[in-house]
Each structure stands twice: as structure tokens, then as C-alpha cells.
Amino acid sequence: MKKSLVREFRKIVGAQKCLETPEDLYAYSHDCYARGKPELVLIPRTTQEVSAILRIAHREGVPVTPRGGGSSLCGATTPIKGGIVLATNQMDKILEVSQEDRLAVVEPGVVTLRLHQAVEAVGLFYPPDPASSAMSLIGGNVATNAGGPRCLKYGVTRDYLLGLEVVLADGEVLQTGSRAVKDVTGYDLTRLFCGSEGTLGVITRITVRLIPKPETKRTILTSLRTVEEASQMVSCIIGAGILPTTLEFMDQAYIQTVEGLMHLGLPLEAGAMLLIEVDGFEEAVARQAGIVERFCKEHGALEVAVARTPQESDQLWRGRRMGTVALMRAAKLMISHDATVPASSIPELVAHTHEVARQADLKVVIIGHAGDGNMHPIFLLDPSREGEMERFEKASRELFRFTVEKGGTLSGEHGIGLEKNPYLHLQVNEIGMHTIRAIKKALDPKGILNPGKFV
Amino acid sequence: MLPQDQVIKEALKCSGCGFCLSACPVYRVLGVETLSSRGRMDTIRGMLLGELKLTPRMEEILSTCLMCQACEAACPPGAAAHKVLLEARHRAVKEKGMPWAKSLAFRRLLKDRKALARALQLVRKIQGPPPGAKRHDLRHLPTLFSGLAGGRALPPIAQKPLRERFPERVEPVPGVGLRGRVGFFPGCYMEFVDTSIGDAAIRVLSREGFEVFFPREQVCCGAPALFSGDLEDTLEIAVRNARAFANQDLDAVLVICATCGSGLKEGYDVVAQHLDGDLRDLVKRFSSKVQDLSMFLASRGLRQKLVLPEPLLVTYHDPCHHVRGQKISVEPRSLLLSMGNLSLKEMAEPARCCGGGGSFSLANPKLSIEIGRWKINDILATGAQAVVTSCPGCVLQIQEVASREKAQFQVLHLVELLDKALEGK
């Protein structure tokens, strides 16, 4: 990058927030998926600074890759075309939490967990809870339309957006939406930017809708003989008018692998386990938990455990939460997919995933959010094995194909980024791609925003 | 300082997930990835793999880590970040030399207790800190002579060091039966600055029926050398300390400083592999005997009842080198809770680093104080009359930042409270 240009950028954010040493560029060059090579890192603190940066970048045709927590699993925030990494983490103010209007206005650098805590302190609730909540930034959550275990009942990030402030590629500042829950004025631009992975604009302010915090919750852990039985159980629960907050699925390979690593006393003979959570008022929760427990027993569950205290609940979550940690520690390389299918196709997807992995000589275990069909096959890879990564690549392609064939989607919550870019055409046809490109061209004619993604 | 392949293996464990970021006190203040737990691991790995060089920015990356290990506690794959950092610092020392340890005075004083005592008395007499240092407050005393005080204050030096106040062997109080023999490793701060904490420890032990062996040949624990990557001096110090306590048939060697404890236990164990046969065994044997006083007393049990003269509401701060360095957090609390007239109210994040971090506070004074402010606010929120902890580094840091913030609470070492609770027994 030209020295004079760097000087211009430095003038906007100040020397402390304009980083260009090889070490800084290295530290900002990657997410969990891939490494790129930026030429400059800028850490703006205001919308005006972001706007001034983009105005110059647009004028000069310099690539800009926005960055939140930098924890993308698919390379969404990897700067693959050089240019600027725009880190939003220092725009971290919670500007407003309104109990009366049940909304919060925040800057993009607010850590998701902090938002949870701030609104729960006044009896409100922001449901989306991606696994990375403890460090992910709300701006990144919006840009990737983050999900999480609670989304079965409550929906995903997009369902809680009332409005956004977005700096467009040329530096103009766009306001979308309003403070009203009902809003049909014009195109739904808010949702267009949600999940756009930084390719259409830089989100600088977010107004989220909040709901009352549920009074209490109950956790139930049950093990079943087969995946089919687990799937029937899910239909049965929802068929009875119960929409659990969370319905986590663990398959036999997962149970056995985690048990081998952690010795928690998980049932090795079980074909699947379900972790079910219901929330709401105490009376309703007690009744729902009772029905779920009865179903489990009637359907020949091997075991049923109901937690009544937060400590007991944590205990039941151990196999699920600590299990993935144990896998991470044991595997040389762990890659988790997030293919999502209609709920009825879960047994097929599980069976097919194991079959594909067996043929490709790969180790895979499966967990997932059973209620919404969002499965996470976790591949435990050893890149030092001959041809392992090629076989993984091939297996992935087949699984993506299968998912789309079943009416599902490539990604339920992780995003497209670099990882799934080559497979985009499996789901989005010619006309779809044309529409995507037309939108991109209209908003970012020079293609400076997170270039190389969504194309 | 670990074998190369082991360090690379630890560094490669980092998957970049960033779960450590919320735990990293430095990142929470600065908000810059490069100077965060994840960025540090990433760039150090880049250096170890030859993709980055030891530039001034890299030196800054290496020196702005508190070594509080909070990132490790939050790390899903469990990467031992502090070991990777130590190796990087060690390389930096090999490649560039150690800026502050180049000072011959520093290296000599680490290893020569008498010389350190004399030098400190001189400092006391001229009633002011040496050039470069400001008022009170230095963590590891030998660093005082390195010219690296960086605006942080220097504590008043005790009139009489601990070694002149007690004989080499202190018998149990008359009338109390002999329960065992322990070695005592007070560490620099207790020996030369706040000797009252050392006094208290010796009194508690002898009142509880332990003979205390306090050998004069012991030197600094070596943590300042170890943590800055100076392997050569650490090894020499380790051998000296191991020799000082050798062949004494001791139940344990007791420490009352979390950092000394971490250094003597894990630190010596790691560096010992650079020694040969007999010396390695000597250091390892010594290292395995080292125990924190609170652990020792909690496991042996107290014969006498602990009662404070007056009711006191306290909160407890976990030193990094306790809660993560040595996995100690239950024992100090169980001792506190066994005291009559004492109530304990936990603060929001008792295990969050106070920002002291030994020489960190000297190299990064502003950052250190900024991090310390959170701790002060957490303590104030409990309404406690006193904060209790188990590391003189934390005591100093919390005291200094509290006085800057005009906060009104006492800062006590756990041993001081134990002593008070046994008084008149």
C-alpha cells in the first residue's frame, strides 16, 4: 500500500489504531479457517471514522475486510485480497437498553455475552446464543446471522433485528429499519445485511428486539436405542404442542468417543442421546418436563434424567459441552460442518454421513440441534495421513450435495466464507447467483468489501 | 525452555477460536488482537516457525503478557500458553541479550542474598530509590537495580531483614508438642520489605508445633530470571536453593508467595531437564517438597481454634500463580472460613489477575494500573473491610492501585490473618 495512503488512513484513526508491522498484519490475517495477508489494520471507534475510511478505500479501490471476534469457522473474515482489515471490536458501547420499548441499541464491538448480561439484568432476554457467545461480537453475529442451541424455540439473529446503521462501500451511511417491531416500509434492508458476511457494508450500529426473560427452565437428558427413535421422540414432543428451547442431539459415535476420553458414565449402548430444555413459567415448565419425561419412558428410552437445579442442569450438559472440548484436545484437526436438513431427514443424514465417512476412511462423530435439523458432523482428522485432506474434501462435497437434495442448506449457522464458496452453486442456481451479483454490484460496484466471498 | 518439539506442539494446539480473548486482561484493556492472548500465541508461533522475526514489536508482544494463565483456563484445546511464551522469551534473551538483566548488579543480586541485603540497606539509608525508580513498590527486588522501575513505586525497605530477626532454626513454642519439621522459603519481599508477613508465618508455624528451618544460603526464587527467559541464571539459582534445603529431613518446604511457589514447583521442574544426573535429581527432589503454607496447614489441620479478635468482613483475591499456576483456590478459603468472627464475601471475578504480574508492572506501568482498577472496583463492590490474598506481588499491586483510587480497605496476606487469629493462644 502506498505510503501516502497509509498516512491518510492514519490521520483518520490515529497512530495507535493504524497497525502495519508484520506482527500486527500476521495477528489480523486469519480466523479459525484460513489465513490471508492484509496490508493494513485499522481499528476505528466511530461511524464517522468507518465512513471516512471507506470513502478513501472506495476512491482508491482498496479491499476492506470487516472483522468482529475473528472466530469464523468458514473463513468469512479472512482477508484474501490484501488491503485493509477493519476491526470493529473497539466500537463496544451498549448505547441503550429500553425496558419500555423492549429493545437495545448497541455498537458492533459489544461481546454477545455482555449483551446477554446487560439485558437479563433488567428482566429482558436476547435469545441468539452462538457457541462462541463468550467472545463473539454482536456485529459479527449480525453479519453471519448467528444461531445457537436456543434458536429452535426463539429463532436466529435475524429474527431479533429492528434496524441497522451500515456504512456502505462508498462511505455513505445507511439507516435501515426503525424502533418498531412491525415495519413494512420499503425493502427489508435490515435482513439483507444480516448474513451478508461483510460483503455489502460495515455494520456500525444495531437495534435488537428483546423479549421477557423466561422465569425458569428444565433440562432433561435421555438416551435412546437408535437415531430413528430419537427422531420419533422429537416429532412426538413437538407434536404434543411442546416447543423446547433446545433439543440437542448426540450420536453413538460421539457418545462412545467422548466417553472414551472423559469417562462421564455416558451409556455406550445408546444409539443417540437427546438433551432437551424447556423454559417459561414454573408451572408450564414443570408440566412440559413431565410430559417429555413420560414420552421418554413410554418410548423405551434407556435412561431419563431431569435436572431441577442449575447445578444438576450443568451436570447434564457436561457430555455435550465438555465433550466437544475433549474432542478438540484429542484430535489433530477438528472440522465441524453445519449442514441443515428438514427435521424428518435427520436419520437419513446421520446414516449417510457415517457411510460417506466410512468409505472415505475418515473419523466422524455427529452432534446437532435436532429440532431444527441443524447437524454438526465433526470430522476428527489427521492431516499427516496420506490423502486425508483430499478424502475429506470429497466427502464434504458429497454431504453438501446430499443436504441440498434433501431440501436442506449448506450452512445453518457457520456461514459460507471461503469454505463453502466452491459449493454455493449446489444450492443457488444461475438465477440465484445472478441476483446475488446484481445486489453486490449495486451496493459495492468496485467490489472492495470482503472480496473473494459470495462470488 | 521446553524441548523444541514440545513447544511447537503446544503452540499448534491453538485453533484460533478466541475463547481466551474475554479472559485476557491485557486484551480487555487494549482491544488490540496483536497484544492479546490469541494474537500473542499466533505471532509467537509465527516466530517459532520462522515466519516472523524478533522485531521491537515482537519484543513488545513478549513483554505485554502478565503470564496470568487466564487464557489457558479458557482454552478448549488446553494449550499451555505460558510455556510457549517462556520459550519465546528465552529465545529473545539468547538472540538479543536481556536488556535489564544485562545489568551485572541484577544478575549478582538474584544469586547473592547477603549482597542484596547490603544493597537494600543502602537504598533505605539514602532514603530514596535508586536512579530510575520512583517511590514505593517493586515486585522482585533484584529488578530494582536494573533501572527498570518505569514509574512504579518502590516499597520502603525493612530496617532489619527477616534473616536478622530469626535464627536458622526456630523451635516450636514451649509447651506445644513437635508435629514436624518444615523448611521456610520466605522469598525476597517477605525477607527484605514487609518482614511482618514473614514474622507472622514463622509465628503461626511454631505455635502450631512445627520446627522451622530457615537456611541462610537460600536466594531469590529466580522467578524474575525464569519469566524473562534467562535460563542460565535460573539454573544456577535453582541449584543454590536446592542445596540450601538438602539433607534436612523436612516434611515440606513452605512458601508464602504464590509466585515463588509456582517458580519453585513447576518452574524448577521444567528447567531441571537442562541439568545433568545428580543436579537434576537434587533440584527435582527440592521442587517436589515445596508447598504453599495454606495447602500445608489445610491438609495437616490446625490444633488450635482460629478466632479473630473482632468481626471482619473479607473478600479473597486468587493470585494467578495460585489458582492457575498451582491449582490452589479451595485451601485458603477453607482456612478463612474456619476462622471465628470472619465472614467471606466473594467478589465478581476473584481469579482475575490484579495486573501486577511481577516485572510486567515495571515494563508496562500504565497498563498494569489500568488492569488493577477493575480489581479495585470488584473488591469495593463487595463492601469488604479487607481483601485477603496469598502473594506479596498482589498485595503490593492492590495496595498501590487502591491508594491511587482512594479506596478504603485493608490489603492482607492470609498469613497475617492466621497469625491474628492465633494470637494470645
Interface residues (C-beta under 8 A of the other chain):
Chain A: L19 T21 P22 E23 D24 Y26 A27 Y28 H30 D31 C32 V41 I43 G69 G70 S71 A87 N89 Q90 D92 G109 V111 L113 S132 A134 M135 S136 T324 V325 M328 R329 M334
Chain B: K13 S15 G16 C17 G18 F19 C20 L21 S22 G31 V32 E33 T34 S36 R38 G39 D42 T43 G46 E51 L52 K53 T55 R57 M58 I61 A74 P76 P77 G78
